[in-house]
Structure formats: C-alpha cells, structure tokens
C-alpha cells in the first residue's frame, strides 16, 4: 500500500511539474487545448493541463531583420543593388502563431518584395537624395501587410545603395560638370557687378572734372611707388585738348 501511495505521489508531482510554466517579461505563452486556441498567458507563472494543453512560446522583443541585397531596376532604367534593415516586434502573440507559420521568415520575404517594388517605381536621384521619404513608404507598406499576423513594423532603413562602376564614373563626371557650371556662373556674376560699379564710377567722374584730376594724381603716386625702370604716364584728354587749342591759336596769329 505504501508503494502505491508513493507512486501516486510521484505521479502527482510530475503532473504538477508539467503543468507549471513560466514566461519571462518579454515572452508570452500561446496555449491550445485539444487543438483549440485558449489564449496568450504570461508573463510570470501560469498553468496548463498536462497531455491536454500545448503551448508555444513567443518572444515580444524588437527583432532586427537584415534584408538581403536586392537587385532593383529604377524607373529611369538604372540597375542598383540595395539592402535594408527592418525593426519589428510581435504585438499580438495569438495571431503570430495561428495566422502565419514563421512570422520572422514571412516578414523577411514581404520586406524583400516591397523593397523591389517601391524602389523600382523611384528614380535614382530620389533613391540617393530622398531616402527618408522612401523609408517611411516602405515602413507603411510592410506594416500594413504584416498587421494581420500580429506584427508591428516600427522602422525600415535603406542601408546601402551599390552602383555599377560605369554609373559611378558617369555621376562623378556629372558632378564635376555641375561644379564648373557653378564656378562660371559665380565668375560671370562677379564680372557683372564689377562692370556695374565701373559704370557708376565713370558717371560720377564724368560729372566732376576735378575728380578726374585727383584720380590721375593718385594713379601717378601709385606708379611712382613701384620699383620699375620704365613708367608710362597717361595723359588726360583735357591736357591734349589744351595743347590742340594752343596750337590752333598760334596758327591763327601767324596768319
């Protein structure tokens, strides 16, 4: 009799041990009873009926998923290879177990497909300069597709955009041409401003003959300070007119 009681006690202890389950704070236990969904249990300690209930452990922490490089043909017919990273977590443990076989693999596949489709509708310039906008678009589409599985996609980031060597050389040549164009425009704008200032200065000097003489003397002072062997003095037109007038008066007198 004591042996039977001992066996019963051991069996009861084994059943109790089998019925007690513990889930960490970041885990949930999805319980099935005779194949039917009971619900999600945890965190902490919970109980199941041995041989009747089955449970599946689900991690609710954020998962970092690397999307492999995808070959994409952009809208302007440029072939690039793009990879990305997706951050998601399980918000509904029941759906992540019941409605999809492997929610991580399913999220990876839908991310790869969405990456090719969205970037294939964009031009290369948008892919290089408007990456934030494309990230938001990818996040919204992937989140909508994974929502029935109890998955919440929080962030999608395009990591690298690989271009062919020919395209890199072409873009470098384009950037160099753009820099030359900007330099020529800046130079032309400087010439325009300088010419406008010269016109204004000429107008002022034309109104004031004394200012011309002062400018002439200032120029002579600057020339005399230079250590050169030959100095060419510019003659003002007023001085030449004076000589011309004097020569004409002399000729009239002689006649």
FIKOLZA-1660 file (N, C-alpha, C; in steps of 0.1 Angstrom, whole numbers, plus 5000, padded with zeros to 4 digits):
% residues 255
   i   px   py   pz ch aa at
   1 5008 4988 5000  A  X  N
   1 5000 5000 5000  A  X CA
   1 5009 5013 5000  A  X  C
   2 5019 5013 5008  A  X  N
   2 5028 5024 5008  A  X CA
   2 5035 5026 4995  A  X  C
   3 5038 5015 4988  A  X  N
   3 5044 5017 4975  A  X CA
   3 5034 5024 4965  A  X  C
   4 5021 5020 4966  A  X  N
   4 5011 5026 4957  A  X CA
   4 5010 5041 4960  A  X  C
   5 5009 5044 4973  A  X  N
   5 5008 5058 4976  A  X CA
   5 5020 5066 4971  A  X  C
   6 5032 5060 4973  A  X  N
   6 5044 5066 4968  A  X CA
   6 5044 5069 4953  A  X  C
   7 5039 5059 4946  A  X  N
   7 5038 5060 4931  A  X CA
   7 5028 5071 4928  A  X  C
   8 5017 5072 4935  A  X  N
   8 5007 5082 4932  A  X CA
   8 5013 5096 4935  A  X  C
   9 5020 5097 4946  A  X  N
   9 5026 5110 4949  A  X CA
   9 5036 5114 4939  A  X  C
  10 5044 5105 4934  A  X  N
  10 5054 5108 4924  A  X CA
  10 5047 5113 4911  A  X  C
  11 5036 5105 4907  A  X  N
  11 5028 5109 4895  A  X CA
  11 5022 5123 4897  A  X  C
  12 5017 5126 4909  A  X  N
  12 5011 5139 4911  A  X CA
  12 5021 5150 4910  A  X  C
  13 5033 5148 4915  A  X  N
  13 5044 5157 4915  A  X CA
  13 5048 5160 4900  A  X  C
  14 5049 5149 4893  A  X  N
  14 5053 5150 4879  A  X CA
  14 5042 5158 4871  A  X  C
  15 5030 5156 4874  A  X  N
  15 5019 5163 4867  A  X CA
  15 5019 5178 4871  A  X  C
  16 5022 5180 4884  A  X  N
  16 5023 5194 4888  A  X CA
  16 5034 5201 4881  A  X  C
  17 5046 5194 4881  A  X  N
  17 5057 5200 4874  A  X CA
  17 5055 5202 4859  A  X  C
  18 5047 5194 4853  A  X  N
  18 5044 5195 4839  A  X CA
  18 5034 5206 4836  A  X  C
  19 5026 5209 4846  A  X  N
  19 5015 5219 4845  A  X CA
  19 5020 5233 4847  A  X  C
  20 5031 5235 4855  A  X  N
  20 5036 5248 4858  A  X CA
  20 5045 5253 4847  A  X  C
  21 5042 5264 4842  A  X  N
  21 5050 5271 4832  A  X CA
  21 5054 5285 4836  A  X  C
  22 5065 5290 4831  A  X  N
  22 5070 5303 4835  A  X CA
  22 5074 5310 4822  A  X  C
  23 5069 5322 4820  A  X  N
  23 5073 5331 4809  A  X CA
  23 5079 5344 4814  A  X  C
  24 5090 5347 4808  A  X  N
  24 5097 5360 4812  A  X CA
  24 5089 5372 4808  A  X  C
  25 5093 5384 4812  A  X  N
  25 5086 5396 4810  A  X CA
  25 5084 5398 4795  A  X  C
  26 5094 5395 4786  A  X  N
  26 5093 5397 4772  A  X CA
  26 5087 5385 4764  A  X  C
  27 5082 5375 4772  A  X  N
  27 5076 5363 4765  A  X CA
  27 5061 5362 4768  A  X  C
  28 5055 5355 4759  A  X  N
  28 5041 5351 4761  A  X CA
  28 5039 5336 4757  A  X  C
  29 5030 5330 4764  A  X  N
  29 5027 5316 4761  A  X CA
  29 5014 5314 4754  A  X  C
  30 5013 5310 4742  A  X  N
  30 5000 5308 4735  A  X CA
  30 4996 5294 4737  A  X  C
  31 4985 5292 4744  A  X  N
  31 4980 5279 4749  A  X CA
  31 4969 5274 4740  A  X  C
  32 4970 5261 4736  A  X  N
  32 4960 5254 4728  A  X CA
  32 4955 5242 4737  A  X  C
  33 4942 5241 4737  A  X  N
  33 4936 5230 4745  A  X CA
  33 4928 5221 4735  A  X  C
  34 4933 5209 4734  A  X  N
  34 4928 5199 4724  A  X CA
  34 4927 5205 4710  A  X  C
  35 4937 5213 4707  A  X  N
  35 4938 5219 4693  A  X CA
  35 4932 5232 4692  A  X  C
  36 4924 5236 4702  A  X  N
  36 4917 5249 4701  A  X CA
  36 4925 5260 4709  A  X  C
  37 4924 5272 4703  A  X  N
  37 4932 5283 4709  A  X CA
  37 4925 5287 4722  A  X  C
  38 4933 5287 4733  A  X  N
  38 4928 5292 4746  A  X CA
  38 4931 5307 4748  A  X  C
  39 4943 5311 4745  A  X  N
  39 4948 5324 4746  A  X CA
  39 4962 5325 4750  A  X  C
  40 4967 5338 4751  A  X  N
  40 4981 5340 4755  A  X CA
  40 4982 5342 4770  A  X  C
  41 4992 5335 4776  A  X  N
  41 4994 5336 4790  A  X CA
  41 5008 5342 4793  A  X  C
  42 5009 5348 4805  A  X  N
  42 5022 5354 4809  A  X CA
  42 5021 5369 4808  A  X  C
  43 5032 5376 4813  A  X  N
  43 5044 5370 4818  A  X CA
  43 5042 5365 4832  A  X  C
  44 5052 5357 4837  A  X  N
  44 5051 5351 4850  A  X CA
  44 5048 5337 4850  A  X  C
  45 5042 5332 4861  A  X  N
  45 5038 5317 4862  A  X CA
  45 5024 5315 4857  A  X  C
  46 5021 5304 4850  A  X  N
  46 5008 5301 4846  A  X CA
  46 5007 5285 4845  A  X  C
  47 4995 5280 4844  A  X  N
  47 4993 5265 4845  A  X CA
  47 4986 5261 4832  A  X  C
  48 4990 5249 4828  A  X  N
  48 4983 5242 4817  A  X CA
  48 4979 5228 4822  A  X  C
  49 4971 5221 4814  A  X  N
  49 4967 5208 4818  A  X CA
  49 4976 5198 4810  A  X  C
  50 4983 5190 4817  A  X  N
  50 4992 5181 4810  A  X CA
  50 4985 5171 4801  A  X  C
  51 4991 5169 4789  A  X  N
  51 4986 5160 4779  A  X CA
  51 4973 5165 4772  A  X  C
  52 4968 5176 4777  A  X  N
  52 4956 5182 4771  A  X CA
  52 4960 5195 4764  A  X  C
  53 4968 5203 4771  A  X  N
  53 4971 5216 4766  A  X CA
  53 4985 5216 4760  A  X  C
  54 4987 5223 4749  A  X  N
  54 5000 5226 4743  A  X CA
  54 5002 5241 4743  A  X  C
  55 5015 5245 4744  A  X  N
  55 5017 5259 4744  A  X CA
  55 5030 5262 4736  A  X  C
  56 5029 5274 4730  A  X  N
  56 5040 5279 4721  A  X CA
  56 5045 5292 4727  A  X  C
  57 5058 5293 4729  A  X  N
  57 5065 5305 4735  A  X CA
  57 5067 5315 4723  A  X  C
  58 5063 5327 4726  A  X  N
  58 5065 5338 4716  A  X CA
  58 5073 5349 4722  A  X  C
  59 5084 5354 4716  A  X  N
  59 5092 5365 4720  A  X CA
  59 5086 5378 4715  A  X  C
  60 5084 5388 4724  A  X  N
  60 5078 5400 4720  A  X CA
  60 5088 5412 4719  A  X  C
  61 5101 5409 4720  A  X  N
  61 5111 5419 4719  A  X CA
  61 5112 5423 4704  A  X  C
  62 5118 5435 4702  A  X  N
  62 5121 5440 4689  A  X CA
  62 5131 5431 4682  A  X  C
  63 5128 5427 4669  A  X  N
  63 5136 5419 4661  A  X CA
  63 5143 5428 4651  A  X  C
  64 5156 5427 4649  A  X  N
  64 5164 5434 4639  A  X CA
  64 5166 5424 4627  A  X  C
  65 5159 5427 4616  A  X  N
  65 5160 5418 4605  A  X CA
  65 5167 5425 4593  A  X  C
  66 5178 5419 4589  A  X  N
  66 5186 5423 4577  A  X CA
  66 5179 5418 4565  A  X  C
  67 5176 5427 4556  A  X  N
  67 5170 5424 4543  A  X CA
  67 5182 5422 4533  A  X  C
  68 5184 5410 4527  A  X  N
  68 5195 5408 4518  A  X CA
  68 5195 5418 4506  A  X  C
  69 5206 5420 4500  A  X  N
  69 5207 5429 4489  A  X CA
  69 5198 5424 4477  A  X  C
  70 5190 5434 4472  A  X  N
  70 5181 5431 4461  A  X CA
  70 5185 5439 4449  A  X  C
  71 5185 5432 4438  A  X  N
  71 5188 5439 4425  A  X CA
  71 5175 5446 4420  A  X  C
  72 5176 5459 4419  A  X  N
  72 5164 5468 4415  A  X CA
  72 5167 5476 4403  A  X  C
  73 5158 5476 4394  A  X  N
  73 5159 5485 4382  A  X CA
  73 5150 5497 4384  A  X  C
  74 5155 5509 4386  A  X  N
  74 5148 5521 4389  A  X CA
  74 5139 5525 4377  A  X  C
  75 5131 5535 4380  A  X  N
  75 5122 5540 4369  A  X CA
  75 5129 5546 4357  A  X  C
  76 5141 5551 4360  A  X  N
  76 5149 5557 4349  A  X CA
  76 5160 5546 4344  A  X  C
  77 5156 5533 4345  A  X  N
  77 5164 5522 4339  A  X CA
  77 5178 5521 4344  A  X  C
  78 5181 5523 4357  A  X  N
  78 5194 5522 4363  A  X CA
  78 5193 5510 4372  A  X  C
  79 5203 5501 4371  A  X  N
  79 5203 5489 4379  A  X CA
  79 5212 5491 4391  A  X  C
  80 5206 5489 4403  A  X  N
  80 5213 5491 4415  A  X CA
  80 5211 5479 4424  A  X  C
  81 5219 5477 4434  A  X  N
  81 5217 5467 4445  A  X CA
  81 5215 5474 4458  A  X  C
  82 5204 5471 4465  A  X  N
  82 5200 5478 4477  A  X CA
  82 5197 5468 4488  A  X  C
  83 5202 5471 4500  A  X  N
  83 5198 5463 4511  A  X CA
  83 5193 5472 4522  A  X  C
  84 5186 5466 4532  A  X  N
  84 5179 5474 4542  A  X CA
  84 5179 5466 4555  A  X  C
  85 5174 5473 4565  A  X  N
  85 5172 5467 4578  A  X CA
  85 5158 5470 4583  A  X  C
  86 5151 5460 4589  A  X  N
  86 5137 5462 4594  A  X CA
  86 5136 5459 4609  A  X  C
  87 5130 5468 4616  A  X  N
  87 5128 5466 4630  A  X CA
  87 5113 5463 4633  A  X  C
  88 5110 5452 4639  A  X  N
  88 5096 5449 4641  A  X CA
  88 5095 5440 4654  A  X  C
  89 5083 5439 4659  A  X  N
  89 5080 5431 4671  A  X CA
  89 5066 5425 4671  A  X  C
  90 5064 5415 4679  A  X  N
  90 5051 5409 4679  A  X CA
  90 5042 5416 4689  A  X  C
  91 5031 5421 4685  A  X  N
  91 5021 5428 4693  A  X CA
  91 5009 5420 4696  A  X  C
  92 5007 5409 4688  A  X  N
  92 4996 5400 4691  A  X CA
  92 5001 5386 4690  A  X  C
  93 5005 5380 4701  A  X  N
  93 5011 5367 4700  A  X CA
  93 5002 5356 4694  A  X  C
  94 4989 5357 4697  A  X  N
  94 4980 5347 4691  A  X CA
  94 4980 5347 4676  A  X  C
  95 4979 5359 4670  A  X  N
  95 4979 5359 4655  A  X CA
  95 4993 5355 4650  A  X  C
  96 5004 5358 4656  A  X  N
  96 5017 5354 4651  A  X CA
  96 5019 5339 4651  A  X  C
  97 5011 5332 4659  A  X  N
  97 5012 5317 4659  A  X CA
  97 5001 5311 4650  A  X  C
  98 4989 5316 4651  A  X  N
  98 4978 5310 4644  A  X CA
  98 4978 5313 4629  A  X  C
  99 4981 5326 4625  A  X  N
  99 4978 5330 4612  A  X CA
  99 4991 5330 4603  A  X  C
 100 5002 5326 4608  A  X  N
 100 5014 5325 4599  A  X CA
 100 5023 5314 4605  A  X  C
 101 5029 5307 4596  A  X  N
 101 5038 5296 4601  A  X CA
 101 5050 5300 4608  A  X  C
 102 5058 5310 4601  A  X  N
 102 5070 5315 4607  A  X CA
 102 5070 5330 4604  A  X  C
 103 5066 5338 4615  A  X  N
 103 5064 5352 4613  A  X CA
 103 5077 5360 4609  A  X  C
 104 5089 5355 4614  A  X  N
 104 5101 5361 4610  A  X CA
 104 5104 5359 4596  A  X  C
 105 5103 5347 4591  A  X  N
 105 5106 5344 4577  A  X CA
 105 5096 5351 4568  A  X  C
 106 5083 5351 4572  A  X  N
 106 5073 5358 4564  A  X CA
 106 5076 5373 4563  A  X  C
 107 5080 5379 4574  A  X  N
 107 5083 5393 4574  A  X CA
 107 5095 5396 4565  A  X  C
 108 5105 5387 4565  A  X  N
 108 5116 5389 4556  A  X CA
 108 5112 5389 4542  A  X  C
 109 5104 5379 4538  A  X  N
 109 5100 5378 4524  A  X CA
 109 5092 5390 4519  A  X  C
 110 5082 5394 4527  A  X  N
 110 5074 5406 4523  A  X CA
 110 5083 5418 4523  A  X  C
 111 5093 5419 4531  A  X  N
 111 5102 5431 4531  A  X CA
 111 5110 5431 4518  A  X  C
 112 5115 5420 4514  A  X  N
 112 5123 5419 4501  A  X CA
 112 5114 5423 4489  A  X  C
 113 5102 5418 4489  A  X  N
 113 5093 5421 4478  A  X CA
 113 5089 5435 4477  A  X  C
 114 5086 5441 4489  A  X  N
 114 5082 5455 4490  A  X CA
 114 5094 5464 4486  A  X  C
 115 5106 5460 4490  A  X  N
 115 5118 5468 4487  A  X CA
 115 5120 5469 4472  A  X  C
 116 5118 5458 4465  A  X  N
 116 5120 5458 4450  A  X CA
 116 5109 5466 4443  A  X  C
 117 5097 5464 4448  A  X  N
 117 5085 5471 4442  A  X CA
 117 5086 5486 4443  A  X  C
 118 5089 5491 4456  A  X  N
 118 5089 5505 4459  A  X CA
 118 5100 5512 4452  A  X  C
 119 5112 5507 4453  A  X  N
 119 5124 5513 4447  A  X CA
 119 5124 5512 4432  A  X  C
 120 5117 5502 4426  A  X  N
 120 5115 5501 4412  A  X CA
 120 5107 5512 4406  A  X  C
 121 5098 5518 4414  A  X  N
 121 5090 5529 4410  A  X CA
 121 5096 5543 4412  A  X  C
 122 5108 5543 4417  A  X  N
 122 5115 5556 4420  A  X CA
 122 5127 5557 4411  A  X  C
 123 5131 5570 4409  A  X  N
 123 5143 5573 4401  A  X CA
 123 5155 5573 4410  A  X  C
 124 5167 5572 4403  A  X  N
 124 5179 5571 4410  A  X CA
 124 5182 5583 4419  A  X  C
 125 5178 5595 4415  A  X  N
 125 5180 5607 4423  A  X CA
 125 5172 5606 4435  A  X  C
 126 5160 5601 4434  A  X  N
 126 5151 5600 4446  A  X CA
 126 5157 5590 4456  A  X  C
 127 5163 5579 4451  A  X  N
 127 5169 5569 4459  A  X CA
 127 5181 5574 4467  A  X  C
 128 5188 5584 4461  A  X  N
 128 5200 5589 4467  A  X CA
 128 5197 5601 4476  A  X  C
 129 5187 5609 4473  A  X  N
 129 5185 5622 4480  A  X CA
 129 5173 5622 4489  A  X  C
 130 5163 5613 4486  A  X  N
 130 5150 5613 4493  A  X CA
 130 5149 5600 4500  A  X  C
 131 5159 5595 4507  A  X  N
 131 5159 5582 4514  A  X CA
 131 5149 5582 4525  A  X  C
 132 5148 5593 4533  A  X  N
 132 5138 5593 4544  A  X CA
 132 5124 5591 4539  A  X  C
 133 5120 5597 4528  A  X  N
 133 5107 5595 4523  A  X CA
 133 5105 5581 4519  A  X  C
 134 5114 5575 4512  A  X  N
 134 5113 5560 4508  A  X CA
 134 5113 5551 4520  A  X  C
 135 5120 5554 4531  A  X  N
 135 5120 5546 4543  A  X CA
 135 5106 5546 4549  A  X  C
 136 5100 5558 4550  A  X  N
 136 5086 5559 4555  A  X CA
 136 5076 5551 4547  A  X  C
 137 5078 5552 4534  A  X  N
 137 5069 5545 4525  A  X CA
 137 5070 5530 4526  A  X  C
 138 5083 5525 4527  A  X  N
 138 5085 5511 4530  A  X CA
 138 5079 5506 4543  A  X  C
 139 5081 5514 4553  A  X  N
 139 5076 5510 4567  A  X CA
 139 5061 5509 4566  A  X  C
 140 5054 5519 4560  A  X  N
 140 5040 5518 4559  A  X CA
 140 5034 5506 4552  A  X  C
 141 5040 5503 4540  A  X  N
 141 5035 5492 4532  A  X CA
 141 5038 5479 4539  A  X  C
 142 5050 5477 4545  A  X  N
 142 5053 5464 4551  A  X CA
 142 5045 5462 4564  A  X  C
 143 5042 5473 4571  A  X  N
 143 5034 5472 4583  A  X CA
 143 5020 5469 4580  A  X  C
 144 5015 5474 4569  A  X  N
 144 5001 5470 4565  A  X CA
 144 5000 5456 4561  A  X  C
 145 5010 5450 4555  A  X  N
 145 5010 5436 4551  A  X CA
 145 5012 5427 4563  A  X  C
 146 5019 5431 4573  A  X  N
 146 5022 5422 4584  A  X CA
 146 5012 5424 4596  A  X  C
 147 5004 5434 4595  A  X  N
 147 4994 5436 4606  A  X CA
 147 4985 5424 4608  A  X  C
 148 4980 5417 4598  A  X  N
 148 4972 5405 4601  A  X CA
 148 4979 5394 4609  A  X  C
 149 4992 5394 4608  A  X  N
 149 5000 5384 4616  A  X CA
 149 5003 5388 4630  A  X  C
 150 4998 5400 4634  A  X  N
 150 5002 5405 4648  A  X CA
 150 5015 5411 4649  A  X  C
 151 5021 5416 4637  A  X  N
 151 5034 5421 4637  A  X CA
 151 5033 5436 4635  A  X  C
 152 5041 5444 4643  A  X  N
 152 5042 5458 4642  A  X CA
 152 5056 5462 4637  A  X  C
 153 5057 5467 4624  A  X  N
 153 5069 5472 4619  A  X CA
 153 5071 5487 4623  A  X  C
 154 5081 5490 4630  A  X  N
 154 5083 5503 4635  A  X CA
 154 5093 5511 4627  A  X  C
 155 5103 5505 4622  A  X  N
 155 5113 5513 4614  A  X CA
 155 5118 5504 4602  A  X  C
 156 5120 5511 4591  A  X  N
 156 5127 5505 4579  A  X CA
 156 5137 5515 4574  A  X  C
 157 5150 5510 4573  A  X  N
 157 5161 5519 4569  A  X CA
 157 5168 5512 4557  A  X  C
 158 5169 5520 4546  A  X  N
 158 5178 5516 4535  A  X CA
 158 5192 5518 4539  A  X  C
 159 5200 5507 4538  A  X  N
 159 5214 5508 4543  A  X CA
 159 5224 5512 4533  A  X  C
 160 5225 5505 4522  A  X  N
 160 5235 5507 4512  A  X CA
 160 5228 5507 4498  A  X  C
 161 5233 5515 4489  A  X  N
 161 5229 5515 4475  A  X CA
 161 5242 5513 4467  A  X  C
 162 5243 5502 4460  A  X  N
 162 5255 5499 4453  A  X CA
 162 5252 5502 4438  A  X  C
 163 5261 5510 4432  A  X  N
 163 5260 5513 4418  A  X CA
 163 5271 5506 4410  A  X  C
 164 5269 5504 4397  A  X  N
 164 5279 5499 4388  A  X CA
 164 5290 5509 4386  A  X  C
 165 5302 5504 4383  A  X  N
 165 5314 5513 4381  A  X CA
 165 5311 5523 4370  A  X  C
 166 5305 5519 4359  A  X  N
 166 5302 5529 4349  A  X CA
 166 5293 5540 4353  A  X  C
 167 5283 5536 4362  A  X  N
 167 5274 5547 4367  A  X CA
 167 5281 5556 4377  A  X  C
 168 5291 5550 4385  A  X  N
 168 5298 5559 4394  A  X CA
 168 5307 5569 4386  A  X  C
 169 5313 5564 4375  A  X  N
 169 5321 5574 4367  A  X CA
 169 5313 5584 4361  A  X  C
 170 5301 5580 4356  A  X  N
 170 5292 5590 4350  A  X CA
 170 5287 5600 4360  A  X  C
 171 5284 5596 4372  A  X  N
 171 5279 5605 4382  A  X CA
 171 5291 5615 4386  A  X  C
 172 5303 5609 4387  A  X  N
 172 5314 5618 4390  A  X CA
 172 5316 5629 4380  A  X  C
 173 5315 5625 4367  A  X  N
 173 5317 5634 4356  A  X CA
 173 5306 5645 4356  A  X  C
 174 5294 5640 4360  A  X  N
 174 5282 5650 4360  A  X CA
 174 5285 5660 4372  A  X  C
 175 5290 5655 4383  A  X  N
 175 5292 5664 4395  A  X CA
 175 5303 5674 4391  A  X  C
 176 5313 5669 4384  A  X  N
 176 5324 5678 4380  A  X CA
 176 5319 5689 4371  A  X  C
 177 5310 5685 4361  A  X  N
 177 5305 5695 4352  A  X CA
 177 5296 5705 4359  A  X  C
 178 5288 5700 4369  A  X  N
 178 5280 5709 4377  A  X CA
 178 5288 5719 4385  A  X  C
 179 5300 5715 4390  A  X  N
 179 5308 5724 4398  A  X CA
 179 5314 5734 4388  A  X  C
 180 5318 5730 4376  A  X  N
 180 5323 5740 4367  A  X CA
 180 5313 5750 4363  A  X  C
 181 5300 5745 4361  A  X  N
 181 5289 5754 4357  A  X CA
 181 5287 5765 4368  A  X  C
 182 5287 5760 4380  A  X  N
 182 5285 5770 4391  A  X CA
 182 5296 5780 4392  A  X  C
 183 5309 5775 4390  A  X  N
 183 5320 5784 4391  A  X CA
 183 5319 5795 4380  A  X  C
 184 5315 5791 4368  A  X  N
 184 5314 5801 4357  A  X CA
 184 5303 5811 4360  A  X  C
 185 5292 5806 4366  A  X  N
 185 5281 5815 4369  A  X CA
 185 5285 5825 4380  A  X  C
 186 5293 5820 4390  A  X  N
 186 5298 5829 4400  A  X CA
 186 5307 5840 4394  A  X  C
 187 5316 5835 4385  A  X  N
 187 5325 5844 4379  A  X CA
 187 5318 5854 4370  A  X  C
 188 5308 5850 4363  A  X  N
 188 5300 5859 4354  A  X CA
 188 5293 5870 4363  A  X  C
 189 5287 5865 4374  A  X  N
 189 5280 5874 4383  A  X CA
 189 5290 5885 4389  A  X  C
 190 5302 5880 4392  A  X  N
 190 5312 5890 4397  A  X CA
 190 5316 5900 4386  A  X  C
 191 5318 5896 4374  A  X  N
 191 5321 5905 4363  A  X CA
 191 5309 5915 4361  A  X  C
 192 5297 5910 4362  A  X  N
 192 5286 5919 4360  A  X CA
 192 5285 5929 4371  A  X  C
 193 5287 5925 4383  A  X  N
 193 5287 5935 4394  A  X CA
 193 5299 5945 4393  A  X  C
 194 5311 5940 4389  A  X  N
 194 5322 5949 4387  A  X CA
 194 5319 5959 4376  A  X  C
 195 5313 5955 4365  A  X  N
 195 5310 5964 4354  A  X CA
 195 5300 5974 4358  A  X  C
 196 5290 5970 4366  A  X  N
 196 5280 5980 4371  A  X CA
 196 5287 5991 4380  A  X  C
 197 5296 5986 4388  A  X  N
 197 5303 5996 4396  A  X CA
 197 5312 6005 4388  A  X  C
 198 5318 6000 4378  A  X  N
 198 5326 6009 4369  A  X CA
 198 5318 6019 4362  A  X  C
 199 5306 6015 4357  A  X  N
 199 5297 6024 4351  A  X CA
 199 5293 6035 4360  A  X  C
 200 5290 6032 4373  A  X  N
 200 5287 6042 4383  A  X CA
 200 5298 6051 4386  A  X  C
 201 5310 6045 4387  A  X  N
 201 5322 6054 4389  A  X CA
 201 5325 6063 4377  A  X  C
 202 5323 6058 4365  A  X  N
 202 5325 6067 4353  A  X CA
 202 5315 6078 4353  A  X  C
 203 5303 6075 4357  A  X  N
 203 5293 6085 4357  A  X CA
 203 5296 6096 4367  A  X  C
 204 5301 6092 4378  A  X  N
 204 5305 6102 4389  A  X CA
 204 5317 6111 4384  A  X  C
 205 5327 6104 4378  A  X  N
 205 5338 6111 4374  A  X CA
 205 5335 6121 4362  A  X  C
 206 5326 6116 4354  A  X  N
 206 5322 6125 4343  A  X CA
 206 5315 6137 4347  A  X  C
 207 5308 6137 4358  A  X  N
 207 5301 6149 4363  A  X CA
 207 5310 6158 4371  A  X  C
 208 5322 6153 4375  A  X  N
 208 5331 6161 4383  A  X CA
 208 5345 6161 4377  A  X  C
 209 5349 6171 4368  A  X  N
 209 5362 6170 4362  A  X CA
 209 5374 6171 4373  A  X  C
 210 5371 6177 4384  A  X  N
 210 5381 6178 4394  A  X CA
 210 5384 6164 4399  A  X  C
 211 5374 6155 4400  A  X  N
 211 5376 6142 4405  A  X CA
 211 5385 6134 4395  A  X  C
 212 5384 6137 4382  A  X  N
 212 5393 6130 4373  A  X CA
 212 5408 6134 4376  A  X  C
 213 5410 6147 4378  A  X  N
 213 5424 6152 4381  A  X CA
 213 5429 6145 4394  A  X  C
 214 5421 6144 4404  A  X  N
 214 5425 6138 4416  A  X CA
 214 5428 6123 4414  A  X  C
 215 5420 6117 4406  A  X  N
 215 5423 6103 4403  A  X CA
 215 5436 6101 4395  A  X  C
 216 5438 6110 4386  A  X  N
 216 5450 6110 4378  A  X CA
 216 5463 6111 4387  A  X  C
 217 5462 6121 4397  A  X  N
 217 5473 6123 4406  A  X CA
 217 5475 6111 4415  A  X  C
 218 5464 6105 4419  A  X  N
 218 5465 6093 4428  A  X CA
 218 5472 6081 4420  A  X  C
 219 5469 6080 4407  A  X  N
 219 5475 6070 4399  A  X CA
 219 5490 6072 4397  A  X  C
 220 5494 6084 4395  A  X  N
 220 5508 6087 4394  A  X CA
 220 5515 6084 4407  A  X  C
 221 5509 6087 4418  A  X  N
 221 5515 6083 4431  A  X CA
 221 5517 6068 4433  A  X  C
 222 5507 6061 4428  A  X  N
 222 5508 6046 4429  A  X CA
 222 5519 6041 4420  A  X  C
 223 5520 6047 4408  A  X  N
 223 5530 6042 4398  A  X CA
 223 5544 6045 4403  A  X  C
 224 5546 6057 4409  A  X  N
 224 5559 6061 4414  A  X CA
 224 5564 6053 4425  A  X  C
 225 5556 6046 4432  A  X  N
 225 5560 6038 4444  A  X CA
 225 5565 6024 4439  A  X  C
 226 5562 6020 4426  A  X  N
 226 5567 6008 4421  A  X CA
 226 5581 6009 4417  A  X  C
 227 5589 5998 4419  A  X  N
 227 5603 5997 4416  A  X CA
 227 5604 5992 4401  A  X  C
 228 5602 6000 4392  A  X  N
 228 5603 5996 4378  A  X CA
 228 5612 6006 4370  A  X  C
 229 5617 6002 4359  A  X  N
 229 5626 6011 4351  A  X CA
 229 5619 6020 4342  A  X  C
 230 5608 6016 4337  A  X  N
 230 5600 6024 4327  A  X CA
 230 5587 6027 4333  A  X  C
 231 5583 6040 4332  A  X  N
 231 5570 6045 4336  A  X CA
 231 5563 6052 4325  A  X  C
 232 5551 6048 4322  A  X  N
 232 5543 6054 4311  A  X CA
 232 5532 6062 4318  A  X  C
 233 5533 6075 4315  A  X  N
 233 5523 6084 4321  A  X CA
 233 5511 6086 4312  A  X  C
 234 5499 6083 4316  A  X  N
 234 5488 6085 4308  A  X CA
 234 5484 6100 4308  A  X  C
 235 5481 6106 4297  A  X  N
 235 5478 6120 4296  A  X CA
 235 5463 6122 4295  A  X  C
 236 5458 6130 4304  A  X  N
 236 5443 6133 4303  A  X CA
 236 5439 6139 4290  A  X  C
 237 5427 6137 4286  A  X  N
 237 5422 6142 4274  A  X CA
 237 5421 6158 4275  A  X  C
 238 5418 6163 4287  A  X  N
 238 5417 6178 4289  A  X CA
 238 5431 6184 4285  A  X  C
 239 5442 6178 4289  A  X  N
 239 5455 6183 4286  A  X CA
 239 5458 6183 4271  A  X  C
 240 5454 6173 4264  A  X  N
 240 5456 6172 4250  A  X CA
 240 5447 6183 4243  A  X  C
 241 5435 6185 4248  A  X  N
 241 5426 6195 4242  A  X CA
 241 5433 6209 4244  A  X  C
 242 5439 6211 4256  A  X  N
 242 5446 6224 4258  A  X CA
 242 5457 6226 4248  A  X  C
 243 5466 6216 4245  A  X  N
 243 5476 6218 4235  A  X CA
 243 5471 6220 4221  A  X  C
 244 5460 6213 4218  A  X  N
 244 5454 6214 4205  A  X CA
 244 5448 6229 4203  A  X  C
 245 5442 6234 4214  A  X  N
 245 5437 6247 4213  A  X CA
 245 5448 6257 4212  A  X  C
 246 5459 6255 4219  A  X  N
 246 5470 6265 4219  A  X CA
 246 5477 6265 4205  A  X  C
 247 5478 6253 4199  A  X  N
 247 5484 6252 4185  A  X CA
 247 5475 6259 4175  A  X  C
 248 5462 6258 4177  A  X  N
 248 5453 6265 4167  A  X CA
 248 5453 6280 4169  A  X  C
 249 5455 6285 4181  A  X  N
 249 5455 6299 4183  A  X CA
 249 5468 6305 4177  A  X  C
 250 5479 6297 4179  A  X  N
 250 5492 6302 4173  A  X CA
 250 5492 6303 4158  A  X  C
 251 5486 6293 4152  A  X  N
 251 5485 6293 4138  A  X CA
 251 5477 6305 4133  A  X  C
 252 5466 6308 4139  A  X  N
 252 5458 6320 4135  A  X CA
 252 5466 6333 4137  A  X  C
 253 5473 6334 4147  A  X  N
 253 5482 6346 4150  A  X CA
 253 5492 6348 4139  A  X  C
 254 5498 6337 4135  A  X  N
 254 5509 6338 4124  A  X CA
 254 5503 6342 4111  A  X  C
 255 5491 6338 4109  A  X  N
 255 5484 6342 4096  A  X CA
 255 5481 6357 4096  A  X  C
% end
